[in-house]
Every structure is written in C-alpha cells, then in structure tokens.
Amino acid sequence: MRRVAKLTGGAVFAMAAAVATGAFAAPAPLATSAPTRPLAPRPDVDTPPPDAGLARLRAPEGWRVERFADDVDNARFLRFTPSGDLLVSRPRSGEILLLEPDRDGDGHSDGRRVVLGGLNLPHGMDLRDGWLYVGETDAVGRVRFDVATGKATGEFERVVTGLPGGGNHWTRTIRFGPDGRLYVSIGSSCNVCKEDDPRRATIVRYQPDGTQEEIFATGLRNAVGFDWRPEDGQIYATDNGRDLLGDDVPPCELDKVEQGAFYGWPVANGNRVADPDFGAGEEERIARSVPPVHAFRAHNAPLGIVFLRGAGVPREYRGAAIVALHGSWNRTRKDGYKVVSLHWRPDGGIDERDFVTGFLGASDDDVSGRPVDVVEGPDGAVYVSDDHAGAVYRVAPGARAGQVAASEGTAVPGSGPETAAVGPTGTAAARRGSALYARHECGRCHDPEMAVPGMVTRPLVDLSRRYTKTTLAVYLVAPNPPMPAYRLSDDERRDLAEFMLQAHP
C-alpha cells in the first residue's frame, strides 16, 4: 500500500476551501495563495483587454516582448516544426493546436488550426522521422505529420500505454534525446508519499516504437521540463519541490540528470536535507541522493526549460537556459510568476537572472499570467506559453518593449542602404526570411549545432563585406554546389538575403 503524509481533517477541509475560493490564509506551513481564474468568463466580470498584461511585461535590455497569439486557452507545452509552425498543447481541450508563422511581419501568428483532437490530457510533444509524438497522461501516441503542410494524416496510434495517469502530477513531457531514445517524465501521484508504481517520480525512456522501457533516473518529484545542454550533452531537468513545509522550504530544483541516479524524493529535499515525513531511517538513501546544480526559490514551480542555441541569440545569452517559473500557490505571498535565464560560470556555478517579469503585480491579487513553457524559435526569438492568460508571447532580440525599432533604411556597416540593421528579426522582410531559412533547414549546413553527425558545416560570416541584398538575392538563384537551388520567388530571395545579412553581417 502506498503511504502518504497525513493532514488532519480540518487541514484537509481548509486546503480544499483555499483551492476552491483562493480566500484562505493559513499559517505558513499550510499557506495557500493561488491565483484564480474562471474556466469561462462570467457576464458580470469585465475582461481586461489583451494588451493590458502585455504592457507591463519587461525584458532585459536588447530584447522586446510581443504577444504572438491570443485566445489560446490553457496553452501549455510548445514545439516548433521545421517549417516554422508552432505546436501548442491544450490539455483541457484534449487537442494540439498549430499556430502559423508571422509571414506578414505584424508580430502575430497568421492563423491557427487544430492538428489533433480527442486526446487524454495531451502535454509534451516532439517530432521524429515523419511522426508527431504526443504525451498523454497515461500514454504516448504518434501520428504521421507532414511538416511542409502542417497536417497530420492517418490514425493516432499509442505506442506506450499503461502509464500511471492522473494524480497530483498528471502531465507527461516527452522529448527525443541525442541517443534517439524517447524520454518521458512521470511526476509523483502526491505531494509526498511512497509510490506503488516505480515509474512515478522518474524519467523513463523508450525506443521510438515504445519498446524497451527503462527507468532512467529516480527521485524526481515532478520534472516537468528538460533539455540537453549543448556544452556537455547532459539532460538538465526542472523539478518542483514538495509543499506544506512553509514559505521558504524546500527549494525547487534544476537537476543534472544522469542515468541511474537518485535525486532524493521523497526522503530528501534540496541538498540532502531529510524530509520530515519520510526521511527518518533513510540515511543511506539520503547520502547517495544527488543534490541540485541550482536551487530556485521555494514554490516557484519551474516548468519549461530550453538552452539557447541559435546564431541570432545575443552573445551574452548563447548557451544560457531559459526557464519558465509558473509561480507559487503554497506561500503566504506569491512568488515566481516570471521567466528567468540561467548562466553558467567558468567555475560551474549558475547565475539566475530575470528575463521576463511583470506577470505578478504589486499585490497578490494582481496576476496577469503564469508562464509554462519556453522554446527557441527559428527566428532567434524565445516563445513563452501562458496558461493563465491564454497567450503565447514572443521575446525577440531587438529594441526593448515600448521602444521603436530601427527603420527599414538603417544600414548595416558595409552592407549598403538596402539592408536593415535591427538584428536578425528587426524587419518584416527579415522575419519572413528567417522562416524561409528554417523551412529549408539551412542551419544543417551552416550552423554546427544543427548539423547531422559527420557533416562539416560552413558557417556564414562577414556576408555584408561581400554582398548587398540585391547581389545576395541574385546569388541565391543559382548558388554554387553543393548548396541547392531552391524554388523561391524574387520576393522570397530578397527576404532570405535580408535575414542572412542581418543574422551574419
């Protein structure tokens, strides 16, 4: 039988009332301060305009925040396709939504459509060998997916079934690793307990067809987000610490996940601190537990994580990890509710910095959003999902929010008057060119981090010294082999040339 930390009947009733109404204020060990949002708008409640929350969001110098898509209720995890379409999971609706790229340069997605429906709490997604894989709460399924058209064809087949579903942590995040294996995070069923199913509080991996199940790492209470760091090839996972121990303990975690390692839950929290409910008599397990490589503030609820790899990312952020902090519920005062960047120091330490703030206002009642997932787009921007506001934001290199970007006529030194210089996404033409660059997978030949094994890449450097936008567009009509001659219109070649000159001046 599973053993769970017990609360008194009164505490359970108080907790239920708190979650239902958001009005309960208990002592710190049982504190709750969760944002509330009706599932559907009530006619007697004024809904703030979409830009009300956007106006107060702030990004670091050199970045700007835009609202890429509105009315995406319960937007959770994100995944870009090679064609530049953005897939969004919507667990409450049981569907995967596709947001089309911003081809007209107005900053917003040009359209949307449902790719898959009728799923059981879909969450994580990934693409592999012509398949779109989706993690449901109790299964992983796949469907044939045409990246050129953005359409799924055929039947959705479940290649992994019988996963422990539901419980406190019902989301299933999936990613394919560099080894070609399918990794699945399975959170605990409870706040703190002894689980019956050994796959709970783990990361499990499979072959792409769902065979050869293997528990990769254990003791991860709820590792919602994970990604592979390019510098060392290791998985780094966010992990949510337990609740009901007060405002400031235990920390949430960033864990460097290694095969066969144990990360502490439920017997230890943080840096091998014995859990008050389940740590007694577990000294040996606590001693061999792996502490986090970085501690987030308690109850910040880190979810999605992505390491920035693109050539268009400002140098200061290249290789940094961007993490979405969903925000606390188990605190007397709210905390988190922002996006942060993690920067590795030469000594191996990690510095945490604010990346997007403003989702939480001056008072606990003033919550405009809760970040969930973060992905790097083909245009060099960071995209952020928000399941509270029902939005997807685009955080792009360029002028800060509220500033006017340089005009189309501002020149890159040495490039002539035809090339704008606001960075790789500073003009409408460059944005369209960025989408073309991604659609034709140009990075496989020109970006070492995107190259297939064995390929020698040819980085694009100093283009503005050799080309103007006109001469580069002419070159693209019949480029030197082995570069293929793509069937592009004259306008598309000019857009691609502008992007290339801005991204690789």
N, C-alpha and C positions, 0 to 999 in steps of 0.2 A: 504493500500500500504506500501511496505517496504521502510523505509527511510535510505539512505546511505550517509555517509560523502562524500562530493563532492571535486573533484580536478578540477583545471582549465583545459581547453582543451590542453594548452601547456604542463602542467604537465603530463596529461594522455599520450600524444604523447611521451614525454621524457621517461616515465616509460616503455612504450611499446618498445621503441628503446633500452632501457637499458637491459630489459629482453631478447630481441632478439639477441643483439650483445655482451652484457657484457662489452661494452666500455664506457658507460655513467657514468660520475662522477658529481653528483649534490650536492647542499648544503646538510648538514646533515639531515634536515627533510625529504628530498626526495632522500636520498642516496641509491644507489644500488651497490652491489659488489658481484654478484652471480657467482659461478663457471660455466663454460660452458663445455659441453661435447657432441660431435655429437652423434646422435642416432645410427649411423653406421659409422665405420671407413672409412676415405677417403683414396684413394690410395696414395695421395701425403703427408700424415701425418704419421710419424713414430710412431708406438705404443710402449710405453715402455714395457720392459719385465715384467711379472707378479711379480717377486721378487723385482722390483725396489722400489715400495711403501712399501713392507714388510720390507725391510732392514732398513728403518728409523723409524719404529714403535717402541715405547718404553713402557714397562710396569713396575710396581713397582718391587723392589727387592723381589725375591721369586716367580715371575711369568715370563712366557715366551710367546711370540706371534708366532703363526704359521698360515699359510694360509691353511685352511681346504678344501676350494673349490674355483676354478677359473671359469671364464666364466659363471657366474650366473647373467646375465644382469638384472638390476632393482630388485635386491634382496631386499625385504622389510621385512615383519614380519616372525618370526620363531616360530616353536613349535616342541618339541621332542615328539616322541611316546614312549610308554613303552618298545618297543623293541630296542630303541636307534637310530631309524631313525630320521632324521631332515627334517621337512617340511618347505619349503620356498615359500612364496607368491611372484608372479611376476605379478603385476597389468598390465603392458604394454602388456604382452603376454597373459593375461587372464588365467593364469594357476597356479597350485600348483605343485611344484617340490619336489621330495623326494631325499635326499642325504643319501646314505647308510653309516653306521658307518665305522670307521677306524679299521677293523679287522686285517689287516696285520701289523699294528704298524708303518706305514711310515709317519703318521701325516696328511694324506689326506683321504677324503672320498673315499670309494672303488668303488662307482658307483652312478648313478643317473637315474631317470626316472620321467616322468610326471604322476602324480596321477589324476589330473583333468584338463580339458581344457575348452575353450569356455565360461569362466566366465566374468562377467562385473566388471572389476577393483577389483579383489579379494585382500584382505589385511589381516585382522586378522583371526586367526584360533584357534580352540580348539577341544578337544576330549571328548566325553561323552557317556557312555552306548553303545559303539559299533558304534557311529556315528562320522564322521568328520564334524564339523561345519565350514563354511566359511562366512566371512562378505564381501559382495559386496557393491558397492557404494549406491545401492538403495534397498538392500535386504539382508537377511541372509538365507543361504541354508545349507542343510546337505546331506550326502551320507553315506551309510554303509561302514565301514572301518575295515579291518582285520589287527590288529596291528602285528600279527605274520608274515604275508606275506607282509605287507606294501601296500596292494592293496585295491582300492575302488571297490565296487560292487553295481549294481543296478543303479537306476536313481538318479540324483541330484534333490532334492525337496526343494523348497523355502518355509520355514516355517514363515518367516517375509517378507512381501512385502510392497511396497509403502513408503519406507523410503525416505526422501528428499535427492536426489543424486546430484552429481556434485558440482558446486560452487567452491569457493576458497579451501575449505577443504573437499575433496571427499572421504578420506579414512574412513573405518569403522573398528575399532578394537573391537574384541569380546573376552570375557573371561567368563567362568563359575565361580561363586563365591562359597564360603563355604556354602551358603544357597541353592545351587543347581539351582539358577536362572542364566539366560543368560544376561550378561551386554554388552551393545553396546554403544560406544562413537560416537557421531554425531557432527562434528565440524560445525562452522558457515559457512554461504554461502559467506562471505565477510570479508574484513579487520575489519570494524566496521560499524554496521548498526542495525536497528530494524528489526527483522526477522518476516516473515509471519507465518512460521511453528514453533510452540512452542517446537518442538523436536530439533531444531537447537541449537548448543552450550550447549548440555546437555550430560548426561549419562542416558540411558534408560535401563530398564531391562524387561525380559520376562520369562515365563515358558519355559522349553526346547522345547515344541512343538510350540513356537511362540505366545502363547496366553497371555492374561493379561498384555498388555503393560502398563508400569508405568514409568513416568519420575522420575528418582531417585535423580538427582541434576541438577541445572541450573547455567548459568553464566560462563560456561567453554568454552572459545573461541575455543579451539582445543586440547582436551585432548587425544592425540594420544596413549599414553601408560598408563597402570595402572596395579597395582598388590596389593595383600593383604599382609600387613606386619605381620609376624608371631607373633610378640610381643604383638600387640594389636588387631589384627583381622580386622583392618580398611583398606579401599581402599586408596591408595595413587596414584594420577594421575599427570602426567606431563601436563602442559598447556602452550601453546605458546602465548606470549603477542602480542598485535597489532603492526602494522608497521607505519612508516611515522611520528614519533614523535621525530626523532633524533637518534644519535648513542647509547645513554645510557639509554633511557627510552622507554617503561616501562620494568620492569624485566619479564623474563619468570618465570614460577612458578612450584613448587611442592605443590599440594593441598592435604590435608587430607579430603577425600570426605565423607560426612555424608548425610544420607537420608534427603531430603527436604531442604538442604542448598543451598544458592545462593552465587556464587563466583565472582560476580562483573561485568562481561562483559555484555553489552557494556558501562555501566555507570561509572565503576570504574576500575582502573588498580592498580596492586600491592597491597599495604597496604591501601586500601580505598582512593586512590587518584582519584579525579573526572576526568573523561575523558573530554578533551577539546571540543569534538564534541557532546557528548551525556550525559554529567554529569550535566548540568545545570537543576535545578529544581528537581533533583533526590536525594536530600539529605537523605531522609528516606531509600531508597534502598541502597545507598552507606553505610549508617551507619550500616545496617544489613548484608552487604556483609562479607563473611569470607575471611580474608587475607591468603596468602600462608604461609605454615610452613617453606618454604625455597625459597629464590629468586635466580634464576640463572641470569647470566649476560644477558642484553637485547639482543634479537635476536639470542641467542644461539640455539634456536629451540630444546629443549629436546623432544625426541620421546620415544623409548622403555625404559622400566624400569623393573628390576627384583630384588627381595630380595633373597639373597643367603641363602640357607637352608642346603646344603649338608654337610655330615660328613667330606668330603675331603677338604673343604674350609679352608684355614689358619685361625686360631682363630681370628686374627685381623679383618677379613672380614666377619665372621659369623654374619648374621643378617643385614649386610650392604646392601644398594641398589646400584645397578649398573645402570647408565643412559647413553644412547647414545645421544650426542649433535650433531645434524645434521649439524649445522653451519649456519651462518648468510647470508642473501642476502641484507638486508636493513641497511647497515652500510657503512661508507666511507672506513673502513678497516675490513677485515674479522675477525670473532671471533667464538669460539666454535670449531667445527671440531675435536672432541675428545670424549673419553668415560671417565666418572668420577664415583667415588664412594662416597656415602653419608653415614656418620657415625653419629649415634645418641649419644649425650652426656647424662650423667645422669640427667642434668637439662632440657632435652628436646630439646636443641639446636642441630643443624645439621652442621657438618663439611663436606665441599666438597673438595675432593682430586682428582688429576689426576690419571687415571687408565691406559688408552692407549692414547698416544699422537703421533704426527708425521704425521697425515693426512694433516696438514697445514704446509707448509714450511716457509721459511724466507720471501717470497714475496706473495702478494695476488694472483698472477698468479700460484702459486705452490701448487695446491690442488691435493693430490693423492687419497683421499677418503672422504666419508661422512657417518658416522655411522648412522644406522637406528634403529635396534632392538638388544636387548641383551637377551639371555636366559642362564640358567644354565643347563649344560649337565649332563647326568648320570655318567660321569667320573669326575665330580667335576670341570670341566673347564667352562669358560664363552665363549659363542659363539656370534659373532658380525656380523651382516649383513651390507653390504656397497653397496648402490645403485649407487654410482658414479664409483667405480672401478669394480663393478660386482663380488664381492667376499664375502666369509664368512670366518672370522678369528676365530681361537681358542686361547683363552688366558688361559693357564693352570698353576696350581701350579707347581713349579719346578725351574730349572735354568732360569736366565734371558735370554732374546733373545741374541743370539750370544755366550752364554756360553755352554759348553759341559756338558750334564747331567752325573751323576754318572753311572758307568758301571754296567752290569748285576751282577758282582761279588761283589759289595759293600754291606756289610751286615748290616742289622738292628741289633742293640744290642740285644743279647739274642735269635736271631732267627736262628743262624747257617748260613753257607755260601750260602744257597740256595736262600735266599730272598733278592732282591734288595731293596735299600732304598733311592729312589729319591722322595718319596711321592706317592700318590695314582695313578698317571698317569706317573710315571717315566720310565717304561719299556714297551716294546711291549707286553709282556705277561700280565702285569698288566692292560694295556688298553683293551686287549681282555677280561680279567676277569671282568673289570668294565662293559663292555657291557653285559656280562652274568648276572652280579648282577642286572643290570637294567631290562633286558629282563624277568627275573623270579621274578621281583618285591620283591627282598629280603628285601628292605628297609621297606616294610609294617610291617615286624615282628621285625626289628632291629633298625629302625630309628623312634623315637617318632613323628617327624614332618610329616612322611609319613603314619602313622598308620591310619586305618579306625576307626571311632568312637567306643568306647567301647573296643578296643583291648589294651592289656597290652604288651608293647614291651619289648624285651630283647636286650639291646644294646650290641654290640660286643666290648669288652675291653680286653686289655692285651693278645691278641692271641699269640704273639711271645713268651710269657713265657710258653705256654703250647704246642705249635705246631711248627714244621718246615713245609716247603712247602710240603714235602713228606707225613708227618703224617696227615696234614690237608686234603690233597687230598684223602688220604685213608678214613678218616672220612666221607667225602662227598659221598662215595659210598653207605653207609648205615647209615645216621645220626640218632640221637635219635629223636623220635617223640616229638612234633608234626611237626618238620621240615621235609618237603617232600624229598623223594629221587628222584632227577631229573635225567633224562636220559642224561647223559653227557659222552663224550668220556674221555679217560685218559688225553689227552692234555687239554681239556676244564676244567677238575677238577684241573689240575695244574695251569692253568691260573687264575681260580677263587680263588684258595688258595693264589696265589701270590698277587692278588689285595687285598684280605681280610687282609693279613698280613701287607701290606703296608698302607692300609687305617685305620686299627685298631691295630697297633702294641702293 
